[in-house]
Amino acid sequence: MTVNFILLLIFTLINLILAIFIYFKNPKDKINVWFSLITLSVALWAFTNAVCLRVETLKGAILWSQISYISAILIAGSFLYFSLIFPTSISALNEYQPKKYHKIYLALAVPLISIITLIPGFTIKNIILHPWKIITGPGLYIFAIYFFGTMGWAFYNLIKKYFISQGIERMQMKYLFLGATLSSLFGSFCNLILPLQGDYRFVWLGPVFTIFLIGFTALAILKYHLFEIRVILTELLVGVMGIILLVLPFLMPSLTLKALTIAIFLLFCIFGYYLIRATHEESKRREEAEVLAARERILKEEAERLAKERGKLAEQ
């Protein structure tokens, strides 16, 4: 197995874990739901690129390449929707209500996905396996127009929201805009601009560069939960390290090293469990302390008010 193949698989697993983690933090929150959809779409994109590195049949190469294009469509569409609902306070304005855009999404995305999957040779005419190269048709230009148009629409929303945001929301918009910009520039260069020139050597880097989008967007979301950041980062760190240690045994050349890395993985699981539990308990105690401090402050203010009223009554 090559390094880029292993890297894409690890990146796929990390995004899957992050999507599940963010979703179940609050499944009723639309921001969590749509960020999870973005992350799942990125995971699918990374996985299809990994498979394309190993596929050995023309039929399989075309199928997985089509799914790769579809995953990019899903990333753009879900990110556009996310740009309409994040952050919550600004998105409450009438001009950002996403319901009126549903038909536009469907009118753009569904025909494009149908073109890619149902019309043979329109988007992918042929694929050369060694070295990897896709002979594209006019469908690729339609895909490029859709992708850049959708992402441009999303950036337009983010820029408008940035100028009317204040305080922590402005910082959130900075994180989101920075992550989306870096991922779009690098990803588009590797997966659209170079392929349009016939160079497919770096297409596998496109999913990796989405780490900017996912990372900065996650950071922006977590700004809503400042007291939970330590817990969340601990869980993510343990999860990522667990994935890496889980993959290592399959890369070891000897049975002894495989057994050793499996033992290290099991020990890490035990250590990670107690670390996460301890962090949760510390966060819970901190929250309880915050609640007690707030109650104490309220009682103190009430006592001062009663003391003032008593003083006024005494003067009378």
C-alpha positions as CSV (number, residue, x, y, z in Angstrom):
1,M,0.0,0.0,0.0
2,T,1.2,3.5,-0.9
3,V,1.5,6.4,1.5
4,N,-1.1,8.4,-0.3
5,F,-3.6,5.5,-0.2
6,I,-3.0,5.1,3.6
7,L,-3.3,8.8,4.1
8,L,-6.6,9.0,2.3
9,L,-8.0,6.1,4.3
10,I,-7.0,7.7,7.6
11,F,-8.5,11.0,6.5
12,T,-11.7,9.2,5.5
13,L,-11.9,7.6,9.0
14,I,-11.2,10.9,10.8
15,N,-13.9,12.7,8.9
16,L,-16.4,9.9,9.5
17,I,-15.7,10.0,13.3
18,L,-15.9,13.8,13.3
19,A,-19.2,13.8,11.4
20,I,-20.8,11.3,13.8
21,F,-19.3,13.1,16.8
22,I,-20.6,16.6,15.8
23,Y,-24.0,15.2,14.8
24,F,-24.7,13.4,18.1
25,K,-23.5,16.4,20.1
26,N,-26.8,18.0,19.2
27,P,-28.8,16.2,16.4
28,K,-31.6,18.8,16.6
29,D,-29.3,21.6,15.7
30,K,-29.3,22.3,12.0
31,I,-25.7,23.7,12.1
32,N,-24.5,20.3,13.5
33,V,-26.5,18.4,11.0
34,W,-25.3,20.2,7.9
35,F,-21.7,20.4,9.1
36,S,-21.9,16.6,9.5
37,L,-23.2,16.3,5.9
38,I,-20.3,18.4,4.7
39,T,-17.9,16.1,6.6
40,L,-19.5,12.9,5.4
41,S,-19.3,14.2,1.8
42,V,-15.6,15.0,2.3
43,A,-15.1,11.4,3.7
44,L,-16.8,10.0,0.6
45,W,-14.6,12.1,-1.6
46,A,-11.5,10.9,0.2
47,F,-12.6,7.3,0.0
48,T,-13.3,7.4,-3.7
49,N,-9.9,8.9,-4.4
50,A,-8.3,6.1,-2.3
51,V,-10.2,3.4,-4.2
52,C,-9.2,5.0,-7.5
53,L,-5.6,4.6,-6.5
54,R,-6.0,0.8,-6.2
55,V,-8.7,0.0,-8.8
56,E,-7.5,-2.2,-11.7
57,T,-10.6,-2.4,-14.0
58,L,-11.9,0.3,-16.4
59,K,-15.5,-0.3,-15.3
60,G,-14.5,0.1,-11.6
61,A,-12.4,3.2,-12.3
62,I,-15.3,4.9,-14.1
63,L,-17.8,4.0,-11.4
64,W,-15.6,5.4,-8.6
65,S,-14.7,8.5,-10.6
66,Q,-18.4,9.2,-11.0
67,I,-19.0,8.8,-7.3
68,S,-16.0,11.2,-6.7
69,Y,-17.7,13.9,-8.8
70,I,-21.0,13.3,-7.0
71,S,-19.3,13.7,-3.6
72,A,-17.9,17.0,-4.7
73,I,-21.4,18.1,-5.7
74,L,-22.6,17.2,-2.3
75,I,-19.8,19.1,-0.6
76,A,-20.6,22.3,-2.6
77,G,-24.3,22.0,-2.0
78,S,-24.2,21.3,1.7
79,F,-21.6,24.0,2.2
80,L,-23.9,26.5,0.5
81,Y,-26.7,25.5,2.8
82,F,-24.4,25.8,5.8
83,S,-23.4,29.3,4.7
84,L,-27.1,30.3,5.0
85,I,-27.8,28.9,8.5
86,F,-24.5,29.8,10.2
87,P,-24.3,31.6,12.6
88,T,-27.9,31.3,14.0
89,S,-28.5,34.9,14.9
90,I,-27.6,36.4,11.6
91,S,-29.3,33.5,9.7
92,A,-32.6,34.5,11.3
93,L,-32.8,37.4,8.9
94,N,-35.3,36.9,6.1
95,E,-32.7,37.1,3.4
96,Y,-30.9,34.1,4.7
97,Q,-33.9,31.8,5.2
98,P,-32.8,28.7,3.4
99,K,-36.2,27.2,2.7
100,K,-36.7,29.3,-0.5
101,Y,-33.5,27.8,-1.9
102,H,-34.5,24.2,-1.8
103,K,-35.9,24.1,-5.3
104,I,-32.8,25.9,-6.6
105,Y,-30.5,23.2,-5.0
106,L,-32.5,20.4,-6.5
107,A,-32.8,22.1,-9.9
108,L,-29.0,22.4,-10.1
109,A,-27.7,19.3,-8.3
110,V,-30.1,16.5,-9.4
111,P,-29.7,17.1,-13.2
112,L,-25.9,17.3,-12.8
113,I,-25.8,14.1,-10.9
114,S,-28.0,12.5,-13.5
115,I,-25.8,13.7,-16.3
116,I,-22.7,12.2,-14.6
117,T,-24.2,8.9,-13.8
118,L,-26.7,8.2,-16.6
119,I,-25.2,9.5,-19.8
120,P,-22.2,7.4,-20.8
121,G,-19.2,9.3,-22.0
122,F,-20.6,12.8,-21.4
123,T,-18.5,13.5,-18.3
124,I,-16.0,10.7,-18.5
125,K,-15.2,9.4,-22.0
126,N,-12.4,7.0,-20.9
127,I,-9.8,6.4,-18.2
128,I,-6.2,5.4,-18.6
129,L,-5.2,3.4,-15.5
130,H,-1.4,3.5,-15.7
131,P,-0.6,6.3,-15.3
132,W,-4.0,7.5,-14.1
133,K,-5.7,9.9,-16.5
134,I,-9.3,10.7,-17.2
135,I,-10.4,11.6,-20.7
136,T,-13.2,14.0,-20.0
137,G,-16.2,15.2,-22.0
138,P,-18.3,18.4,-21.9
139,G,-19.9,17.3,-18.7
140,L,-16.7,18.3,-16.7
141,Y,-17.2,21.9,-17.8
142,I,-20.8,21.8,-16.6
143,F,-19.6,20.3,-13.3
144,A,-16.9,23.1,-13.0
145,I,-19.5,25.8,-13.6
146,Y,-21.8,24.3,-10.9
147,F,-19.0,23.8,-8.4
148,F,-17.5,27.3,-8.7
149,G,-20.9,28.9,-8.9
150,T,-22.2,27.2,-5.8
151,M,-19.0,27.8,-3.8
152,G,-19.1,31.5,-5.0
153,W,-22.6,31.8,-3.8
154,A,-21.6,30.4,-0.4
155,F,-18.6,32.8,-0.2
156,Y,-20.9,35.7,-1.1
157,N,-23.1,34.8,1.9
158,L,-20.1,34.5,4.2
159,I,-18.8,37.9,3.2
160,K,-22.1,39.6,3.7
161,K,-22.5,38.0,7.1
162,Y,-19.0,39.0,8.1
163,F,-19.7,42.7,7.6
164,I,-22.9,42.6,9.7
165,S,-21.5,40.4,12.4
166,Q,-20.0,41.5,15.7
167,G,-17.9,40.1,18.5
168,I,-17.5,36.3,18.7
169,E,-19.7,35.9,15.5
170,R,-17.2,37.9,13.5
171,M,-14.4,35.7,14.7
172,Q,-16.5,32.7,13.7
173,M,-17.0,34.1,10.2
174,K,-13.2,34.7,10.0
175,Y,-12.5,31.0,10.9
176,L,-15.1,29.7,8.4
177,F,-14.0,32.0,5.6
178,L,-10.3,31.2,6.1
179,G,-10.9,27.5,6.1
180,A,-13.2,27.5,3.1
181,T,-10.8,29.8,1.1
182,L,-7.7,27.7,1.7
183,S,-9.5,24.4,0.9
184,S,-11.2,25.8,-2.2
185,L,-8.0,27.2,-3.6
186,F,-5.8,24.1,-3.1
187,G,-8.6,21.6,-3.9
188,S,-9.7,23.4,-7.1
189,F,-6.1,23.6,-8.3
190,C,-5.5,19.9,-7.7
191,N,-8.8,18.5,-8.8
192,L,-10.1,20.9,-11.5
193,I,-7.4,23.2,-12.9
194,L,-4.7,20.6,-13.3
195,P,-7.0,17.9,-14.6
196,L,-8.4,20.3,-17.2
197,Q,-4.8,20.5,-18.3
198,G,-4.5,16.7,-18.4
199,D,-2.5,16.4,-15.2
200,Y,-4.0,14.0,-12.7
201,R,-0.9,13.3,-10.5
202,F,-2.1,15.4,-7.6
203,V,-5.9,14.7,-7.6
204,W,-5.5,12.7,-4.4
205,L,-4.4,15.8,-2.5
206,G,-7.7,17.5,-3.0
207,P,-9.5,15.7,-0.2
208,V,-6.5,16.2,2.1
209,F,-6.7,20.0,1.6
210,T,-10.3,20.0,2.9
211,I,-8.7,19.7,6.4
212,F,-8.7,23.5,6.3
213,L,-12.4,23.7,5.7
214,I,-13.3,21.0,8.2
215,G,-10.9,22.1,10.9
216,F,-11.7,25.8,10.8
217,T,-15.4,25.2,10.5
218,A,-15.3,22.9,13.5
219,L,-13.4,25.5,15.4
220,A,-16.0,28.1,14.5
221,I,-18.9,25.8,15.7
222,L,-17.1,25.0,18.9
223,K,-16.9,28.7,19.7
224,Y,-20.5,28.3,20.8
225,H,-19.3,25.9,23.5
226,L,-16.3,27.5,25.1
227,F,-16.5,25.4,28.3
228,E,-16.6,22.2,26.3
229,I,-13.6,22.8,24.0
230,R,-11.2,20.9,26.2
231,V,-13.6,17.9,26.3
232,I,-14.2,18.0,22.6
233,L,-10.5,18.3,21.7
234,T,-9.6,15.5,24.0
235,E,-12.2,13.2,22.4
236,L,-11.0,14.1,18.9
237,L,-7.3,13.6,19.8
238,V,-8.0,10.2,21.4
239,G,-10.1,9.2,18.3
240,V,-7.4,10.2,15.8
241,M,-4.7,8.5,17.7
242,G,-6.8,5.4,18.1
243,I,-7.4,5.3,14.3
244,I,-3.6,5.6,13.6
245,L,-2.8,2.9,16.1
246,L,-5.5,0.7,14.6
247,V,-4.1,1.0,11.2
248,L,-0.5,0.4,12.2
249,P,-0.7,-3.4,12.7
250,F,-1.7,-3.8,9.1
251,L,1.5,-2.1,8.0
252,M,3.9,-4.0,10.2
253,P,6.2,-6.5,8.3
254,S,6.4,-9.2,11.0
255,L,4.0,-11.1,13.3
256,T,5.9,-9.9,16.4
257,L,5.5,-6.3,15.4
258,K,1.8,-6.8,14.6
259,A,1.2,-8.3,18.0
260,L,3.1,-5.5,19.7
261,T,1.2,-2.7,17.9
262,I,-2.1,-4.4,18.7
263,A,-1.1,-4.5,22.4
264,I,-0.2,-0.8,22.3
265,F,-3.6,-0.1,20.6
266,L,-5.5,-2.0,23.4
267,L,-3.5,-0.2,26.1
268,F,-4.2,3.1,24.5
269,C,-7.9,2.4,24.3
270,I,-8.0,1.8,28.1
271,F,-5.9,4.9,28.7
272,G,-8.0,7.0,26.3
273,Y,-11.2,5.9,28.0
274,Y,-10.1,7.0,31.5
275,L,-8.6,10.2,30.0
276,I,-11.9,11.1,28.4
277,R,-13.9,10.2,31.5
278,A,-11.6,12.3,33.7
279,T,-12.0,15.3,31.3
280,H,-15.7,14.9,31.3
281,E,-15.8,14.9,35.1
282,E,-13.6,18.0,35.3
283,S,-15.8,19.8,32.8
284,K,-18.9,18.8,34.8
285,R,-17.4,20.1,38.0
286,R,-16.4,23.3,36.3
287,E,-20.0,23.8,35.0
288,E,-21.4,23.1,38.5
289,A,-18.9,25.6,39.9
290,E,-20.1,28.2,37.3
291,V,-23.7,27.5,38.3
292,L,-23.0,27.8,42.0
293,A,-21.0,31.1,41.3
294,A,-24.0,32.4,39.3
295,R,-26.4,31.5,42.1
296,E,-24.1,33.1,44.7
297,R,-23.9,36.3,42.6
298,I,-27.7,36.4,42.4
299,L,-28.1,35.8,46.1
300,K,-25.5,38.5,46.9
301,E,-27.4,41.0,44.7
302,E,-30.7,40.0,46.3
303,A,-29.1,40.5,49.8
304,E,-27.8,43.9,48.8
305,R,-31.2,44.9,47.5
306,L,-32.9,43.7,50.7
307,A,-30.3,45.6,52.8
308,K,-30.9,48.8,51.0
309,E,-34.7,48.4,51.4
310,R,-34.2,47.7,55.1
311,G,-32.0,50.8,55.4
312,K,-34.8,52.9,53.8
313,L,-37.4,51.5,56.2
314,A,-35.1,52.2,59.2
315,E,-34.8,55.8,58.1
316,Q,-38.5,56.2,57.9
